[in-house]
């Protein structure tokens, strides 16, 4: 199955909606022109790390579709890993793109305060008879987004990123709304078999990358091939994503080079298609990067669209679960690294040493998990194959990640 972003006919036919979207696009361009450094450097200094309060609306027709809290958490964790470039499969990025691969410096957290000011876990659950298209939800009537059509009405979209999880029409993994469109339908919809990394997910959508793709649209990104079928008429408006004649065929053909007329930004280099980009249609196992140009465009829309900019002063609260904290990282030491199998882990922070520790391989698969109780302990990786691993610490102080190498 493919990911689709549908441009609805009413978006083109309604002059007011078209004008609003064009206005936001103009504001985004103006912001980008005023912040040229976002095109050039990995770690910006002009604007801070951004955290977006998020609510997940689970719409279910049966117990299977009523996905667990843990599955929701796994999606938030996947989004944070992908948007902070902490995903374990960064090691697979082609060398020609490695220096362009960006930490987007955006994080997502589940809201802790609902629109009425009450405590929340950031997840709503709605039992429903289904959508209006043969019982399936679809973008045609936006029925997932309103109580009156069997869905769940959005929480204020200037305070929360709304994610809906439901049974979409077969063949549709997800869809998103671009910046500047109607407030009442703003957000992202994902089918329940492609949301998160566990539970009801089905191959090939098992790493939460449908949401990474669709949230990219929500922040103003186009598909990397420009939604055309040749090398000349379409563009994603970003210089450092190579031209492509069409979407990839999900087979992760890393040598594919469908266009040679690259943007002058590339000089004499003719790079292959960036099939590992989250904004292609590759399988989850292939995707692993955004570019610096995409980062600049996303930030331009986050600041250029007043509704999205308001998210950064939202009173929706933030549950730090599975949100990486760079300061928390500084309190860990893992040594020797590289190691032959026995490593020492030291935590010298002020929070409790009680935390959940998870070891992932370089494909993002959980290898081991345990509860840590001490400030210093030994990690025995004996029996595991050599390679790159990621150690994630989740505790009172937040979430930290350390990259380790087993020789």
N, C-alpha and C positions, 0 to 999 in steps of 0.2 A: 504494500500500500504506500501511497505517496502523501506528502503533506500538501495541502492546498490553501492558498489565500484567495478567496473569491472576492472580486470587485463587483458589488451588487449594482444592478442597473439603476436603482434609486439614488445611489451615490453620484452618478453621472447626471441624472435627470433633475435632481433637486438643486437649483442654483444657489440656495442659501447654504446647503451643506458643502457644495463644491467651493464656494467662496470662503467658508470658514477653514476648510482644509488648506486652501491655497494661502490664506493669511498666516496660518501656523507655519507652513513651509517657508514662507518669506521671512518670518521671525527667526526660524531656525538657521536660515542662511546668514542672516545678519549676525546672529550670535557666533556662528562659526568664523565669520570674517573677523570678528573682534577677538577671537581666541585661536589664532593660527597655531599656537603651540600644541593644541590637541591633535594636530595632524602629524606631529613630528616626534613626540617623546612618549615613552611607555608610562612613566609616572609623572603625572601633572602636578604642578604646584599652585595653579591659579584657582582651582575649585576643589572641594573636599571629596572624600569617599562618600558615595551616596547609598543610603539604605531605604528601601521601599517597603512600607507596610502592605501586607498582602492578605487577602481573604480567599479561601478556597470553598466554593459552593459545590457540594456533592449532590447530584440529582440521580436518584436511583429508582429503578422499577422492580428490583429484586435484591436479595441479600448480596449476591455477587457484585452487583454494581455499587453497593454501599461500601466503597473501599475504606480500608482501615486508616486510622490516624497515622500509623507507621508508613503507609504508602504515600500519604500526603507529605510527611516529613522527608521521605526519600526524594520527592520531587523538589522540595525547597533546597535540599542538600545538593542535588544535581545542578539546579540553576546556579547556586552559589559557586560550585566548583567550576562550571563552564564560564561564568561571567567574571570570575577572578583568575581564570587560567590556572586552577588548581586541580583540574581533571587529570587523572593518572595517565591518560593516553596522550598527553602533550609530547611524550617521547617519540610518538609516531609522526609528528608533523614533518613534512618534507623540508629539507634544509633551505630551499629557495624561499620558503614562507616563514621560517622559524623566527627571523628577526622582525617580521611584520606581525606575528601573532601577539594579540594584545590582552593584557589584564584590563577588562572594561572598567574596573573600579566601581562596580555597582553590586550591591548585595540585596537580598530579599529576606524578609522575616515575616512570620505569621503575626497578625495583629493581636493585641492583648486587650483592646478596648473597642466595643462595638459602637455603631452610630448613636445609640442611646446612652452611651457612657458606661455600659455594664461590662464586666470582665468577660473575655472570650478567649477561646483557644485558636481563633482565626479560621475555624472550619464550621460551615453550616451544612445541615443535612436535610434534604427535602425528598419525601416519598412522592413519586409522580407516576402518572399513567403513560408518560412518554411525550415525545414531541409531536408536532402536527403533520409531519411528513411520514405517513405510514407507521406512526409510533416512534419515529426517530427524530432527534433534534437536528437542526440544520441552520445554516446562516440565512436561508431564504426569508424566514419570518422572525429571526432572532428570538425564537421561542424559549431558548434556554435562559434568557435574561429577564424574564418577567414572571411574577407570580401568576398572573392572569392567563398565561399560556402553558402552565405546567412546569415552569422553571423557577428561578429565584431572582427577584428584583435586585439589581446591583446595589451594593453599598456605595455611598458617595464616592464618585470616581476621582474627585480631587483630594481624597484622603486615603484611598486604598486602591491597589491594583487588584481587580477582580478576576479570579480564575474560576471557570466553571468546568466541572468534570461530569460527563454524562455519556449516554450512548448516541454517538453521532451517526448520521446516515452512512451505510457501508461504503468503504473506500475513502472516507474522509477522516484523517487523524486529528486535525485541528484547524482553527482559523482565528484571525486576530483583526482588531480594528486599528487603523492608522491614526496618528495624532491629528487632532482638529475636528474629528467627526463627532456625532451626537454623544452627549454625556451619558445618556440613559443606557447606551449599549457599549460603552467603552470597556475593553478588557479582552480576555483570551479564553477560548473554549477548546477543550481537549477531550478526546474520547477516552473512556475509562480503561481501555486496553493499551494506551500509550502514555499514561500519566505516572511518572515516577519510575522506580527501578525494581519493584517487587510487587507481590500480590497478584493483581489481574493483568499485568503487562504481558504482551505476547510479542514474539519475534516478528520482525527485526527491531521493534520499537521498545527496547528494554533498558535504555540508559537515560530516559527522561529528556531526550533531545528534541522531541516534538515541541515541548514547552520552550526550550532554548531558542528554537527556530521562530515560533510564533511570538514570543516576547520580543524578539528582534524586530519583527514587523510592527509590534505595538510601539516600539521606540523609533520607527521611521525607516527601517531597512527594507530594501527590495530584495528579490531573489538575485543571485549573483549573475545570472545570464540575462537579466533585464526583461524577462518574460516575452522574448521574441524567439524566432527560429532561425536566426542567422547571426553574423558577426558584426552587423553594421547598424541595424535600426533600433536596438534596445540597449539600455545601459542601467546599471544600478546606481549611477551618479558617484561612484567611488573609484578613484584612480588605481588603488593598490589591489583591487580584486580583478584578476585578468579577465578579458573578454571571453565569453563562452557562447557557443552557437545555440545551446539549449541546456536544459536540466541534465544532470547526470542520471545514469540508469541504475543507481543504487549499488553498483558493483565495485565501487572504490577503485576505479581504474586510475591509478596515480599518474600514469604517463600520458593520459588523455590531454591532447592539445588541439582543441577544435577551432581556435582562432589565432591568427598571427598578427592582426592589426591591433597591437596593444596601445594603451594610453601612453603618451610621450613620457609620463612619469617613469616608465620602465626602461627608458633609454634603448640600448641595443639588445636587451634581454627579451626573449620570447618565452615566458614561463608557461607551464602546463595549466590546465584548468584547476581552479582551487576546489577540487571535489571534497576536500576535508572541511570546508567551510560550513558553519551551521546554517547558512542561508542557501545551500544547495538542497537537492532532494536525495542526498546519499543516505544510506542506512545509518542508524545510530552508532554502530561500531566503527564507522569510517569518519564521522564528524569529530573534530577536536579543536576548532579555532574560530575566532573572529580576527579581523585585521585592525591595524591602527586607524585606517581610514573609516572603517565601520564604527569604531569606538568614537571617533570625532563626530560622525553623523548622529549616533545615538545620543550623545551628550547635547548636541545642538538642539535636538527635538525635546529632550527632557527639560532644557532651560528655555527653549523657544515657545513651547506650548504652556500657557499659564496653568492649565489643569494638571499637567504632569509636574510642573515646577512646584505646585502647591503640595505635592506628596512629601516633599522634604521637610515641611513644617507641620505635617499631619499630627493630630493628637490620637491617632489610632494605636499608638504603642508599638512595641517590638519585642517579640519573644526571641531571645538570642539563640534558641536551639538550632544547631547546625549552621549557624552563621560564623564563618571563620573570623577570628579576632587576631590581627597582626601583632598587637601588643602581647596577647596571651602566648603566641609563638615564642616570644623572646625568653620565656621562663623555662624552656625545655632544652635539654642537651641530650643528644643521642650519640654514643661513641663506643668503640671506634666506628667510623663511617667513611669509607666502605668497611665491611666486616666479613669475616669468614663464617659467621653464624651466631656468635654470642655478642650481644650489644648491651650496653648499660644505658638506662634511661634515668635522667635526673630532672626533677621538677623543683625549682627554687622560687616559686611565687608565693603569694600570701593567701591564696584561696586554699580550700581543702584539697588534699591530694586524692580524694575519692573521685574517680572519674571513669567513664567508659572509654576504653581504648580499642580501636579497630585497625587491623592491618589489611591493606588492599594491595593487589598486584597492579602492574602497569596497565592492565586492561580495565581497571576499576572494579574488579571482582573481590568480594570480601574473602580473605584467607583465614583470619582468626579474629576473635573478639574476646575481651575479658574485662573484668572490673579491677582497676588499680586502687590500692589502698595506701601506698607508701610514697614517700618523696623520692626514693632511690630504689630501683629494682632492676633485675636482669631480664633481657628479652632473648629467648632462645629461638632462633630461626632455623635450627637444624632440620634437615629433611626437605627444605624448600629449594626450588631451583634458583640458580643465580639470576640476578636481574634487578630491576628498579622496583621498589615498593614504597607505599605511602602509609605513614602512621598517623592516625587521627585521634586526638585527645578531646573528649567532650566532658566538660565539668562545670563547676560553679563559675569559673572565670571566663567561660566561653568555649570556643572551638579552635584548636590549633592543629596544624598539619606539618609533618616533617617528612622530607623525601630521604629515603635511605637506599643504600646499594648493598646487595648481597653478592659477594664474589664467588 
